[in-house]
Amino acid sequence: MTPNYFDWRKASMPETRKADIHLSCHDYSVFIDLNLNHSNLIYLNAISFDGYGYCGVESDNIYLNEDDTQSLLYELSGNNLNNELVTKLIKKLILMNKDKVWNDALQKYHLI
């Protein structure tokens, strides 16, 4: 796994794992759940990592700004995701929440 290649994909999850947006990377080894707050700004809800498990974050008070949210939503509206842009925005969101997510898992999967 190379640090700059994530192969982001929209993912579907069971009904019990509620989130507005589900993404996956690293060949389905990492799943990221995102939600929209009352102002329609994206925030990190949870991340699960192969070998580490599910890490709930629910940081609805830490969210991407409006421009970044719109960029990510626009990207997700299409079928082929721009890996570079999605990586930049997801890493930004994770960095904002780094004290709430397992650092060793983030490092292993090059998300920080």
GIKA-V564351 format. One record per residue. N is the residue number from 1. OMEGA is omega in whole degrees, 0 to 359 (NA if undefined). Layout:
<<N | OMEGA> <N | OMEGA>>
//
This chain:
<<1 | 179> <2 | 186> <3 | 186> <4 | 182> <5 | 184> <6 | 181> <7 | 180> <8 | 177> <9 | 170> <10 | 183> <11 | 172> <12 | 184> <13 | 177> <14 | 181> <15 | 182> <16 | 179> <17 | 187> <18 | 174> <19 | 179> <20 | 184> <21 | 175> <22 | 177> <23 | 176> <24 | 175> <25 | 181> <26 | 176> <27 | 178> <28 | 175> <29 | 180> <30 | 175> <31 | 181> <32 | 179> <33 | 181> <34 | 175> <35 | 174> <36 | 178> <37 | 182> <38 | 177> <39 | 181> <40 | 173> <41 | 184> <42 | 172> <43 | 182> <44 | 180> <45 | 182> <46 | 172> <47 | 172> <48 | 185> <49 | 170> <50 | 178> <51 | 181> <52 | 180> <53 | 186> <54 | 179> <55 | 177> <56 | 182> <57 | 179> <58 | 184> <59 | 183> <60 | 175> <61 | 177> <62 | 187> <63 | 176> <64 | 177> <65 | 185> <66 | 180> <67 | 180> <68 | 177> <69 | 181> <70 | 177> <71 | 181> <72 | 178> <73 | 178> <74 | 180> <75 | 182> <76 | 180> <77 | 180> <78 | 181> <79 | 181> <80 | 183> <81 | 174> <82 | 185> <83 | 181> <84 | 180> <85 | 180> <86 | 178> <87 | 180> <88 | 183> <89 | 179> <90 | 177> <91 | 177> <92 | 180> <93 | 178> <94 | 178> <95 | 178> <96 | 183> <97 | 190> <98 | 179> <99 | 181> <100 | 184> <101 | 182> <102 | 183> <103 | 181> <104 | 177> <105 | 178> <106 | 179> <107 | 180> <108 | 182> <109 | 174> <110 | 180> <111 | 177> <112 | NA>>
//
